[in-house]
Amino acid sequence: MDFIKALVPGSILTFVVCAVLGAGHSKGGWLNIQPYYVQDHRFYWSWVMFAIATGLAWMLYIITPK
């Protein structure tokens, strides 16, 4: 269940960081930020960043006392 909860902050962190770096037309080096188009709307996304951010959030949920 902690992994499912970690998907939300991982997605938000990825979206914000990619939006900032993508607005500057940066690829982000090894993050490989790519523009994606959905019905005339462009947003930037990085699957590498998503995996790292979700893993970080997951670890934080695991170590937090319940």
C-alpha positions in Angstrom: 0.0 0.0 0.0 2.9 2.3 0.7 4.0 2.0 -3.0 0.6 3.1 -4.2 0.6 6.1 -1.9 4.1 7.0 -3.2 2.9 7.3 -6.8 1.2 10.6 -6.1 4.1 12.6 -4.6 6.4 11.0 -7.2 4.2 12.1 -10.0 3.9 15.6 -8.6 7.6 16.0 -8.1 8.3 14.7 -11.6 5.8 17.0 -13.2 7.1 20.1 -11.4 10.8 19.5 -12.0 10.2 18.5 -15.7 8.0 21.6 -16.2 10.7 23.9 -14.9 13.6 22.2 -16.8 11.5 21.7 -19.9 10.5 25.4 -20.1 14.2 26.2 -20.4 14.4 23.6 -23.3 16.8 21.5 -21.2 17.0 17.7 -21.7 18.1 17.3 -18.1 21.1 15.2 -19.0 20.6 11.6 -17.9 17.0 12.4 -16.9 16.1 12.6 -20.6 13.2 15.0 -20.3 10.9 14.7 -23.4 7.9 16.8 -24.5 4.7 14.9 -24.8 1.6 16.2 -26.7 -2.0 15.4 -25.6 -4.7 17.2 -27.7 -2.6 20.3 -28.5 -1.2 20.5 -25.0 2.5 20.0 -24.4 3.9 18.8 -21.1 7.4 17.5 -20.2 8.0 14.1 -18.6 10.9 11.9 -17.6 10.4 8.3 -16.8 13.8 8.2 -15.1 12.8 11.1 -12.8 9.4 9.4 -12.1 11.1 6.2 -11.0 13.6 8.0 -8.8 11.0 10.3 -7.2 8.6 7.4 -6.6 11.3 5.3 -5.1 12.3 8.2 -2.8 8.7 8.7 -1.7 8.2 5.0 -1.2 11.3 4.8 1.1 10.0 7.8 3.1 6.6 6.1 3.5 8.3 2.9 4.6 10.5 4.5 7.3 7.7 6.7 8.7 6.2 5.1 11.8 2.6 4.2 11.5 
